[in-house]
Amino acid sequence: MKSYLLVLLLFSVPASLDLAVIRKEGKRERLIYGIKSFLWMVVGSILFGWVMYILR
């Protein structure tokens, strides 16, 4: 697999689902927490990648 973005997305989906199921009780809370954690993982990883690219 050459697309690191695809690998990032494939990792972030199950990881955020697992975190949502473990940490929250209600369905709505799980959904909101899952979406937030997914976005934090993806956006944070992309930003960190840009920082590493700039500092290289």
Biopython code that builds the backbone (N, CA, C, O; Angstrom):
import numpy as np
from Bio.PDB.StructureBuilder import StructureBuilder

atoms = [
    (1, "MET", "N", (0.842, -1.178, 0.000)),
    (1, "MET", "CA", (0.000, 0.000, 0.000)),
    (1, "MET", "C", (0.887, 1.241, 0.000)),
    (1, "MET", "O", (1.745, 1.400, 0.869)),
    (2, "LYS", "N", (0.680, 2.105, -0.963)),
    (2, "LYS", "CA", (1.513, 3.292, -1.048)),
    (2, "LYS", "C", (0.844, 4.526, -0.456)),
    (2, "LYS", "O", (1.524, 5.508, -0.157)),
    (3, "SER", "N", (-0.457, 4.495, -0.282)),
    (3, "SER", "CA", (-1.157, 5.662, 0.227)),
    (3, "SER", "C", (-1.172, 5.649, 1.749)),
    (3, "SER", "O", (-1.901, 4.875, 2.369)),
    (4, "TYR", "N", (-0.370, 6.502, 2.332)),
    (4, "TYR", "CA", (-0.345, 6.591, 3.789)),
    (4, "TYR", "C", (-1.638, 7.174, 4.331)),
    (4, "TYR", "O", (-2.039, 6.863, 5.453)),
    (5, "LEU", "N", (-2.292, 8.014, 3.545)),
    (5, "LEU", "CA", (-3.568, 8.574, 3.974)),
    (5, "LEU", "C", (-4.617, 7.468, 4.092)),
    (5, "LEU", "O", (-5.412, 7.468, 5.032)),
    (6, "LEU", "N", (-4.623, 6.536, 3.157)),
    (6, "LEU", "CA", (-5.557, 5.419, 3.228)),
    (6, "LEU", "C", (-5.278, 4.551, 4.457)),
    (6, "LEU", "O", (-6.207, 4.124, 5.143)),
    (7, "VAL", "N", (-4.020, 4.298, 4.728)),
    (7, "VAL", "CA", (-3.658, 3.520, 5.914)),
    (7, "VAL", "C", (-4.082, 4.262, 7.182)),
    (7, "VAL", "O", (-4.584, 3.649, 8.123)),
    (8, "LEU", "N", (-3.884, 5.564, 7.205)),
    (8, "LEU", "CA", (-4.303, 6.377, 8.348)),
    (8, "LEU", "C", (-5.809, 6.284, 8.557)),
    (8, "LEU", "O", (-6.270, 6.125, 9.688)),
    (9, "LEU", "N", (-6.573, 6.381, 7.483)),
    (9, "LEU", "CA", (-8.025, 6.282, 7.593)),
    (9, "LEU", "C", (-8.457, 4.885, 8.036)),
    (9, "LEU", "O", (-9.367, 4.740, 8.852)),
    (10, "LEU", "N", (-7.795, 3.854, 7.491)),
    (10, "LEU", "CA", (-8.137, 2.482, 7.868)),
    (10, "LEU", "C", (-7.810, 2.198, 9.328)),
    (10, "LEU", "O", (-8.479, 1.376, 9.953)),
    (11, "PHE", "N", (-6.817, 2.844, 9.875)),
    (11, "PHE", "CA", (-6.498, 2.685, 11.297)),
    (11, "PHE", "C", (-7.428, 3.521, 12.170)),
    (11, "PHE", "O", (-7.867, 3.061, 13.224)),
    (12, "SER", "N", (-7.729, 4.731, 11.743)),
    (12, "SER", "CA", (-8.497, 5.662, 12.575)),
    (12, "SER", "C", (-9.943, 5.232, 12.782)),
    (12, "SER", "O", (-10.512, 5.467, 13.848)),
    (13, "VAL", "N", (-10.536, 4.611, 11.785)),
    (13, "VAL", "CA", (-11.943, 4.211, 11.912)),
    (13, "VAL", "C", (-12.141, 3.185, 13.031)),
    (13, "VAL", "O", (-12.930, 3.441, 13.940)),
    (14, "PRO", "N", (-11.458, 2.034, 13.003)),
    (14, "PRO", "CA", (-11.692, 1.083, 14.100)),
    (14, "PRO", "C", (-11.179, 1.581, 15.455)),
    (14, "PRO", "O", (-11.764, 1.270, 16.492)),
    (15, "ALA", "N", (-10.096, 2.345, 15.447)),
    (15, "ALA", "CA", (-9.570, 2.851, 16.714)),
    (15, "ALA", "C", (-10.564, 3.814, 17.364)),
    (15, "ALA", "O", (-10.787, 3.743, 18.572)),
    (16, "SER", "N", (-11.156, 4.704, 16.586)),
    (16, "SER", "CA", (-12.115, 5.647, 17.158)),
    (16, "SER", "C", (-13.404, 4.939, 17.562)),
    (16, "SER", "O", (-14.029, 5.319, 18.552)),
    (17, "LEU", "N", (-13.809, 3.921, 16.815)),
    (17, "LEU", "CA", (-14.993, 3.152, 17.215)),
    (17, "LEU", "C", (-14.761, 2.428, 18.532)),
    (17, "LEU", "O", (-15.628, 2.424, 19.405)),
    (18, "ASP", "N", (-13.599, 1.819, 18.674)),
    (18, "ASP", "CA", (-13.278, 1.130, 19.928)),
    (18, "ASP", "C", (-13.247, 2.097, 21.107)),
    (18, "ASP", "O", (-13.788, 1.802, 22.172)),
    (19, "LEU", "N", (-12.624, 3.233, 20.919)),
    (19, "LEU", "CA", (-12.570, 4.221, 21.996)),
    (19, "LEU", "C", (-13.961, 4.706, 22.376)),
    (19, "LEU", "O", (-14.255, 4.884, 23.558)),
    (20, "ALA", "N", (-14.814, 4.920, 21.386)),
    (20, "ALA", "CA", (-16.167, 5.393, 21.663)),
    (20, "ALA", "C", (-16.960, 4.353, 22.448)),
    (20, "ALA", "O", (-17.693, 4.701, 23.374)),
    (21, "VAL", "N", (-16.820, 3.091, 22.088)),
    (21, "VAL", "CA", (-17.560, 2.035, 22.786)),
    (21, "VAL", "C", (-17.064, 1.874, 24.216)),
    (21, "VAL", "O", (-17.858, 1.653, 25.130)),
    (22, "ILE", "N", (-15.770, 1.983, 24.409)),
    (22, "ILE", "CA", (-15.192, 1.791, 25.734)),
    (22, "ILE", "C", (-15.483, 2.972, 26.666)),
    (22, "ILE", "O", (-15.758, 2.773, 27.849)),
    (23, "ARG", "N", (-15.423, 4.190, 26.141)),
    (23, "ARG", "CA", (-15.438, 5.363, 27.007)),
    (23, "ARG", "C", (-16.808, 5.980, 27.255)),
    (23, "ARG", "O", (-16.988, 6.652, 28.270)),
    (24, "LYS", "N", (-17.783, 5.781, 26.368)),
    (24, "LYS", "CA", (-19.079, 6.464, 26.507)),
    (24, "LYS", "C", (-20.210, 5.471, 26.652)),
    (24, "LYS", "O", (-20.079, 4.311, 26.261)),
    (25, "GLU", "N", (-21.346, 5.930, 27.224)),
    (25, "GLU", "CA", (-22.474, 5.058, 27.523)),
    (25, "GLU", "C", (-23.581, 5.101, 26.470)),
    (25, "GLU", "O", (-23.929, 4.062, 25.910)),
    (26, "GLY", "N", (-24.135, 6.269, 26.192)),
    (26, "GLY", "CA", (-25.271, 6.370, 25.278)),
    (26, "GLY", "C", (-24.853, 6.325, 23.814)),
    (26, "GLY", "O", (-23.693, 6.560, 23.473)),
    (27, "LYS", "N", (-25.830, 6.017, 22.951)),
    (27, "LYS", "CA", (-25.539, 5.937, 21.515)),
    (27, "LYS", "C", (-25.110, 7.292, 20.948)),
    (27, "LYS", "O", (-24.160, 7.382, 20.169)),
    (28, "ARG", "N", (-25.824, 8.333, 21.350)),
    (28, "ARG", "CA", (-25.502, 9.672, 20.844)),
    (28, "ARG", "C", (-24.112, 10.109, 21.312)),
    (28, "ARG", "O", (-23.336, 10.667, 20.536)),
    (29, "GLU", "N", (-23.806, 9.852, 22.578)),
    (29, "GLU", "CA", (-22.491, 10.214, 23.115)),
    (29, "GLU", "C", (-21.388, 9.429, 22.404)),
    (29, "GLU", "O", (-20.329, 9.979, 22.102)),
    (30, "ARG", "N", (-21.636, 8.148, 22.139)),
    (30, "ARG", "CA", (-20.652, 7.326, 21.429)),
    (30, "ARG", "C", (-20.416, 7.843, 20.023)),
    (30, "ARG", "O", (-19.277, 7.905, 19.561)),
    (31, "LEU", "N", (-21.492, 8.217, 19.341)),
    (31, "LEU", "CA", (-21.369, 8.720, 17.977)),
    (31, "LEU", "C", (-20.558, 10.011, 17.939)),
    (31, "LEU", "O", (-19.645, 10.156, 17.126)),
    (32, "ILE", "N", (-20.896, 10.940, 18.814)),
    (32, "ILE", "CA", (-20.191, 12.220, 18.851)),
    (32, "ILE", "C", (-18.725, 12.018, 19.225)),
    (32, "ILE", "O", (-17.838, 12.609, 18.611)),
    (33, "TYR", "N", (-18.473, 11.188, 20.225)),
    (33, "TYR", "CA", (-17.092, 10.935, 20.649)),
    (33, "TYR", "C", (-16.305, 10.220, 19.550)),
    (33, "TYR", "O", (-15.133, 10.528, 19.331)),
    (34, "GLY", "N", (-16.936, 9.275, 18.863)),
    (34, "GLY", "CA", (-16.270, 8.562, 17.778)),
    (34, "GLY", "C", (-15.887, 9.486, 16.632)),
    (34, "GLY", "O", (-14.782, 9.395, 16.097)),
    (35, "ILE", "N", (-16.790, 10.367, 16.260)),
    (35, "ILE", "CA", (-16.501, 11.321, 15.179)),
    (35, "ILE", "C", (-15.392, 12.277, 15.595)),
    (35, "ILE", "O", (-14.476, 12.543, 14.817)),
    (36, "LYS", "N", (-15.471, 12.795, 16.821)),
    (36, "LYS", "CA", (-14.439, 13.714, 17.299)),
    (36, "LYS", "C", (-13.065, 13.046, 17.351)),
    (36, "LYS", "O", (-12.074, 13.630, 16.913)),
    (37, "SER", "N", (-13.004, 11.831, 17.882)),
    (37, "SER", "CA", (-11.701, 11.157, 17.975)),
    (37, "SER", "C", (-11.163, 10.807, 16.596)),
    (37, "SER", "O", (-9.954, 10.870, 16.373)),
    (38, "PHE", "N", (-12.042, 10.440, 15.668)),
    (38, "PHE", "CA", (-11.610, 10.177, 14.295)),
    (38, "PHE", "C", (-11.001, 11.433, 13.668)),
    (38, "PHE", "O", (-9.928, 11.379, 13.067)),
    (39, "LEU", "N", (-11.690, 12.552, 13.813)),
    (39, "LEU", "CA", (-11.188, 13.809, 13.241)),
    (39, "LEU", "C", (-9.888, 14.246, 13.900)),
    (39, "LEU", "O", (-8.982, 14.724, 13.218)),
    (40, "TRP", "N", (-9.781, 14.088, 15.229)),
    (40, "TRP", "CA", (-8.540, 14.442, 15.926)),
    (40, "TRP", "C", (-7.380, 13.602, 15.416)),
    (40, "TRP", "O", (-6.284, 14.122, 15.206)),
    (41, "MET", "N", (-7.610, 12.307, 15.214)),
    (41, "MET", "CA", (-6.538, 11.437, 14.734)),
    (41, "MET", "C", (-6.086, 11.826, 13.331)),
    (41, "MET", "O", (-4.889, 11.923, 13.063)),
    (42, "VAL", "N", (-7.041, 12.046, 12.447)),
    (42, "VAL", "CA", (-6.706, 12.346, 11.048)),
    (42, "VAL", "C", (-6.065, 13.726, 10.923)),
    (42, "VAL", "O", (-4.997, 13.867, 10.326)),
    (43, "VAL", "N", (-6.712, 14.733, 11.480)),
    (43, "VAL", "CA", (-6.188, 16.103, 11.365)),
    (43, "VAL", "C", (-4.859, 16.228, 12.108)),
    (43, "VAL", "O", (-3.929, 16.857, 11.604)),
    (44, "GLY", "N", (-4.762, 15.644, 13.285)),
    (44, "GLY", "CA", (-3.511, 15.703, 14.043)),
    (44, "GLY", "C", (-2.363, 15.026, 13.316)),
    (44, "GLY", "O", (-1.239, 15.529, 13.328)),
    (45, "SER", "N", (-2.629, 13.904, 12.690)),
    (45, "SER", "CA", (-1.574, 13.198, 11.958)),
    (45, "SER", "C", (-1.122, 13.976, 10.734)),
    (45, "SER", "O", (0.070, 14.037, 10.431)),
    (46, "ILE", "N", (-2.080, 14.572, 10.032)),
    (46, "ILE", "CA", (-1.714, 15.373, 8.851)),
    (46, "ILE", "C", (-0.906, 16.599, 9.265)),
    (46, "ILE", "O", (0.092, 16.926, 8.624)),
    (47, "LEU", "N", (-1.326, 17.279, 10.328)),
    (47, "LEU", "CA", (-0.576, 18.444, 10.802)),
    (47, "LEU", "C", (0.822, 18.055, 11.272)),
    (47, "LEU", "O", (1.794, 18.755, 10.985)),
    (48, "PHE", "N", (0.924, 16.951, 11.985)),
    (48, "PHE", "CA", (2.223, 16.476, 12.441)),
    (48, "PHE", "C", (3.118, 16.122, 11.258)),
    (48, "PHE", "O", (4.321, 16.383, 11.288)),
    (49, "GLY", "N", (2.537, 15.531, 10.218)),
    (49, "GLY", "CA", (3.298, 15.235, 9.003)),
    (49, "GLY", "C", (3.819, 16.506, 8.340)),
    (49, "GLY", "O", (4.957, 16.532, 7.871)),
    (50, "TRP", "N", (3.016, 17.543, 8.296)),
    (50, "TRP", "CA", (3.469, 18.803, 7.719)),
    (50, "TRP", "C", (4.601, 19.426, 8.548)),
    (50, "TRP", "O", (5.559, 19.962, 7.993)),
    (51, "VAL", "N", (4.485, 19.352, 9.854)),
    (51, "VAL", "CA", (5.534, 19.892, 10.721)),
    (51, "VAL", "C", (6.835, 19.136, 10.483)),
    (51, "VAL", "O", (7.896, 19.752, 10.378)),
    (52, "MET", "N", (6.767, 17.815, 10.397)),
    (52, "MET", "CA", (7.969, 17.027, 10.141)),
    (52, "MET", "C", (8.552, 17.355, 8.767)),
    (52, "MET", "O", (9.772, 17.389, 8.606)),
    (53, "TYR", "N", (7.693, 17.594, 7.779)),
    (53, "TYR", "CA", (8.163, 17.932, 6.439)),
    (53, "TYR", "C", (8.881, 19.285, 6.447)),
    (53, "TYR", "O", (9.917, 19.449, 5.802)),
    (54, "ILE", "N", (8.326, 20.243, 7.175)),
    (54, "ILE", "CA", (8.929, 21.578, 7.239)),
    (54, "ILE", "C", (10.263, 21.539, 7.972)),
    (54, "ILE", "O", (11.210, 22.213, 7.567)),
    (55, "LEU", "N", (10.348, 20.755, 9.050)),
    (55, "LEU", "CA", (11.577, 20.696, 9.852)),
    (55, "LEU", "C", (12.682, 19.838, 9.229)),
    (55, "LEU", "O", (13.815, 19.846, 9.710)),
    (56, "ARG", "N", (12.371, 19.125, 8.200)),
    (56, "ARG", "CA", (13.364, 18.231, 7.613)),
    (56, "ARG", "C", (14.416, 18.946, 6.905)),
    (56, "ARG", "O", (15.325, 18.322, 6.357)),
]
sb = StructureBuilder()
sb.init_structure("model")
sb.init_model(0)
sb.init_chain("A")
sb.init_seg("    ")
for serial, (resi, resn, name, xyz) in enumerate(atoms, 1):
    if name == "N":
        sb.init_residue(resn, " ", resi, " ")
    sb.init_atom(name, np.array(xyz, "f"), 0.0, 1.0, " ", f" {name:<3s}", serial, name[0])
structure = sb.get_structure()
